[in-house]
C-alpha cells in the first residue's frame, strides 16, 4: 500500500474522499511527530495527517515559476525544475475533504495549520512550501510546486508618458516601512496576500502625508480634501471595504476580481506618493475614469 493509499484509507473513515498533500522544508525530527499531532488534535484541527518525508536519491524535483522579459518587453513565465536534495528533511501535512468543492474553497486551512505550528514550535517546523499534490476518489494525483504566475504587475507596460512627462513627477519622501511592504507585495503569487500588503503600504504612506486624524479620516482628507475628488474618495472607500473582507472577515474573493482591485489600489498608491502637479492631475483623471467604468459595470 502506498503512502497516499494509506492516507486515503485512514481519512475516508472520517468521510474524507479528496486530499491536499503539502510538503514543507523542516527541521522537525521523527521522534517529535507525536507532539505535533497532539497539538493539532488539542486545537480541533481535524482530518490532517502528519508525517516526515526525505528523498532517498537525487531524482526528486520541484517546479518553480521563473519570470523574465524579452528584448521587446514581453513578459514570459515558465516552469523550471529545481532539485529537491537527497536526504533533505520535510514535513508532510495531508488534508482531507469530503468533496472537491470543499477542497477548492479551503486552501486557507493549509496556511492556518502551517502558521499555527510555526508560532508554537518555531518557524523551521514548516519553513517553505515545497510541493502540493491533489488526489482523491477516482482522481489521478496532480502535483504542483510553485503556484505563482505572471500578475498584472508583471505584464503591465512601462509608464513612459510624455504629456505630461513622467520623469517630472515630484514625489513625497517614501517611508521605508512602505517600501519594504511594497517589495514583499509585488513578489506575492496570490493576489489576496498581495492586496493586503499593498494596503498596509498605502496606509503607511497616507499617515506620512496627513498627520492628524484616524486612518479613515486621513484617507478622506487626502482624496476628498487635498485632491478634491468625491469619486476617488469613494473608490478608496470601496477598496477599504474589500480590505476589511479580506483582512478582518477572512472572506475569499474571486482571484480575477482581486487582481483588478490590486490594480486599482496600485493607482491609488501612485496618487498618494505624488506631490501636486499637472502629472498628478492627469493620473487623478484616469483614476476617476476607471472608477466610474467599474461602478457602471457593477450596476449593469
C-alpha positions in Angstrom: 0.0 0.0 0.0 1.4 3.4 -1.0 1.5 6.4 1.4 -1.4 8.1 -0.4 -3.5 4.9 -0.4 -2.9 4.6 3.4 -3.9 8.3 4.0 -7.0 7.9 1.8 -8.0 4.7 3.7 -7.5 6.3 7.2 -9.2 9.6 6.4 -12.0 8.0 4.5 -13.2 6.7 7.9 -13.9 10.4 8.7 -15.9 10.9 5.4 -12.9 12.3 3.5 -12.6 11.5 -0.2 -10.4 14.2 -1.6 -7.0 15.3 -0.4 -4.3 18.1 -0.5 -0.8 16.8 0.3 1.6 19.6 1.2 5.4 19.2 1.7 7.3 21.8 3.7 11.1 22.1 4.3 11.5 21.4 8.0 14.0 20.7 10.8 11.4 18.6 12.7 12.6 15.1 13.8 10.6 11.9 13.6 10.6 11.4 17.4 8.7 14.8 17.7 5.8 13.9 15.4 3.5 12.8 18.2 3.8 16.2 19.8 2.8 17.9 16.6 -0.2 15.5 16.2 -1.3 16.2 19.8 -1.2 19.9 19.3 -3.4 19.7 16.2 -5.8 17.4 17.9 -6.0 19.5 21.1 -6.9 22.6 19.0 -9.5 21.0 16.8 -7.6 20.6 13.6 -9.3 17.6 12.1 -8.6 15.4 9.0 -4.9 16.3 9.0 -2.2 13.6 8.6 1.3 14.5 9.8 4.5 12.7 8.7 8.0 13.3 7.5 9.5 12.9 4.1 13.1 12.7 2.9 14.2 11.9 -0.7 16.4 8.8 -0.8 18.2 9.9 -4.0 18.7 13.0 -6.3 15.8 12.2 -8.6 13.2 14.4 -6.9 12.4 17.8 -8.4 10.1 20.7 -7.6 8.8 23.1 -10.2 9.3 26.9 -9.9 7.9 29.8 -11.9 10.7 31.9 -13.5 9.6 35.2 -14.9 11.7 37.1 -17.4 11.4 39.7 -20.1 12.2 39.5 -23.8 14.0 42.3 -25.6 10.7 43.7 -26.8 9.4 43.9 -23.2 7.1 40.9 -23.3 6.7 39.1 -20.0 7.4 35.3 -20.1 6.6 33.0 -17.2 7.9 29.4 -17.5 8.2 26.5 -15.1 11.8 25.3 -14.3 13.0 22.2 -12.5 14.7 22.7 -9.1 16.2 19.6 -7.4 14.9 18.5 -4.0 18.2 17.4 -2.4 18.8 13.9 -1.3 18.3 13.4 2.5 16.7 16.8 2.9 14.1 16.8 5.6 10.5 17.8 5.0 7.2 17.9 6.9 4.3 16.4 5.1 0.8 17.7 6.0 -2.1 16.0 4.2 -5.6 17.5 4.5 -8.8 15.6 3.9 -12.0 17.0 2.4 -15.5 15.5 1.8 -15.7 16.8 -1.8 -13.7 18.7 -4.4 -15.6 22.0 -3.9 -14.7 22.0 -0.2 -11.0 21.3 -1.1 -11.0 24.2 -3.5 -12.5 26.6 -1.1 -10.4 25.5 1.9 -6.9 26.4 0.8 -6.6 28.9 3.8 -6.7 25.9 6.2 -3.3 24.8 4.9 -1.9 28.2 5.7 -3.6 28.4 9.1 -2.3 25.0 10.2 1.3 25.6 9.0 1.5 29.0 10.8 -0.1 27.7 14.0 2.7 25.1 14.0 5.3 27.9 13.3 4.0 30.0 16.1 4.2 27.2 18.7 7.2 25.1 17.6 9.2 27.7 15.7 9.3 28.7 12.0 11.7 25.9 11.0 8.9 23.3 11.7 7.4 24.3 8.3 9.8 26.7 6.7 8.9 26.8 3.0 6.1 25.2 1.0 7.9 22.8 -1.5 5.1 20.9 -3.2 1.3 20.4 -3.3 -0.3 17.2 -4.6 -4.1 16.9 -5.1 -5.5 13.4 -5.2 -8.7 11.6 -4.3 -11.5 9.2 -5.2 -11.3 8.3 -8.9 -8.8 11.2 -9.4 -5.2 10.9 -10.7 -2.7 12.7 -8.5 -1.6 16.1 -9.8 1.5 17.8 -8.3 2.3 21.5 -8.4 5.1 23.2 -6.7 5.1 27.0 -7.2 1.6 28.3 -7.6 2.8 31.7 -8.8 2.2 33.2 -12.2 2.7 36.5 -14.1 0.5 39.0 -12.3 -1.0 42.3 -13.6 2.2 44.0 -12.4 4.5 41.6 -14.3 2.6 42.2 -17.5 2.0 45.9 -17.3 3.6 48.3 -19.8 6.3 50.6 -18.5 5.0 54.0 -17.6 6.7 56.3 -20.1 4.2 59.1 -20.5 5.2 62.3 -22.3 2.2 64.7 -21.9 2.9 65.5 -19.1 6.4 63.9 -18.9 6.5 61.1 -16.4 10.1 61.9 -15.4 8.9 65.3 -14.0 7.0 63.6 -11.2 7.6 65.2 -7.8 7.3 62.5 -5.1 6.9 62.7 -1.3 9.5 61.0 0.8 8.6 57.4 0.6 8.6 55.8 4.1 11.0 52.9 4.4 8.2 50.8 6.0 6.0 51.3 2.9 8.9 50.5 0.6 9.5 47.2 2.4 5.8 46.3 2.3 5.6 47.1 -1.4 8.7 45.0 -2.1 7.0 42.0 -0.4 3.7 42.7 -2.0 4.9 42.7 -5.6 6.6 39.4 -5.0 3.4 37.6 -3.9 1.9 34.9 -6.0 -1.6 35.2 -4.5 -3.4 38.4 -5.3 -5.2 38.4 -1.9 -2.0 38.4 0.0 -0.6 41.0 -2.4 -3.6 43.3 -1.8 -3.2 43.2 2.0 0.5 44.1 1.8 -0.2 46.9 -0.7 -3.0 48.2 1.6 -0.6 48.3 4.6 1.9 50.2 2.5 -0.9 52.5 1.3 -1.9 53.3 4.9 1.7 53.9 5.9 2.0 56.5 3.0 -1.3 58.2 3.9 -0.1 58.5 7.5 3.1 60.2 6.3 1.1 62.7 4.1 -1.7 63.5 6.5 -0.6 63.9 10.1 -3.9 64.2 12.1 -7.0 62.0 12.4 -7.8 58.3 12.3 -6.9 56.3 9.2 -10.3 56.8 7.5 -10.3 60.5 8.2 -6.8 60.8 6.8 -7.8 59.0 3.6 -10.8 61.2 3.2 -8.7 64.3 4.0 -6.3 63.4 1.2 -8.6 62.1 -1.6 -11.7 64.3 -1.0 -9.9 67.2 0.6 -6.4 67.6 -1.0 -7.3 66.0 -4.3 -10.9 67.4 -4.3 -12.4 64.2 -5.7 -15.5 62.5 -4.3 -15.1 59.8 -7.0 -11.6 58.9 -5.9 -12.6 59.0 -2.2 -15.5 56.6 -2.9 -13.2 54.3 -4.8 -10.7 54.2 -2.0 -13.5 53.5 0.5 -14.6 50.6 -1.7 -11.0 49.3 -1.5 -11.1 49.8 2.2 -14.2 47.6 2.5 -12.5 44.9 0.4 -9.5 45.1 2.8 -12.0 44.5 5.7 -13.5 41.5 3.9 -10.0 40.0 3.3 -8.2 41.0 6.5 -10.9 41.1 9.2 -13.6 38.8 7.9 -11.4 36.3 6.1 -13.7 36.1 3.1 -12.5 34.5 -0.1 -12.7 36.6 -3.2 -12.5 35.6 -6.9 -8.9 35.8 -7.9 -9.6 37.6 -11.2 -11.6 40.2 -9.3 -8.9 40.8 -6.7 -6.2 41.2 -9.4 -8.3 44.1 -10.8 -8.6 45.5 -7.3 -4.8 45.2 -6.8 -4.5 47.4 -9.9 -7.0 49.9 -8.5 -5.0 50.1 -5.3 -1.8 50.5 -7.2 -3.3 53.6 -8.9 -4.3 54.9 -5.5 -0.8 54.4 -4.3 0.5 56.4 -7.3 -1.7 59.3 -6.4 -0.6 59.1 -2.7 3.1 59.4 -3.5 2.8 62.3 -5.9 3.0 65.9 -5.0 0.6 68.4 -6.6 1.4 68.8 -10.3 0.0 68.5 -13.7 1.0 64.9 -13.8 -0.9 64.1 -10.6 -4.0 65.8 -12.0 -3.7 63.6 -15.2 -3.3 60.5 -13.0 -6.4 61.5 -11.0 -8.5 61.9 -14.1 -7.5 58.4 -15.2 -8.2 57.0 -11.7 -11.7 58.6 -11.7 -12.5 57.3 -15.2 -11.6 53.7 -14.2 -13.7 54.0 -11.0 -16.7 55.2 -13.0 -16.3 52.4 -15.5 -16.1 49.9 -12.7 -19.2 51.2 -11.0 -21.1 51.2 -14.3 -20.1 47.6 -14.9 -21.2 46.7 -11.4 -24.7 48.3 -11.8 -25.1 46.7 -15.3 
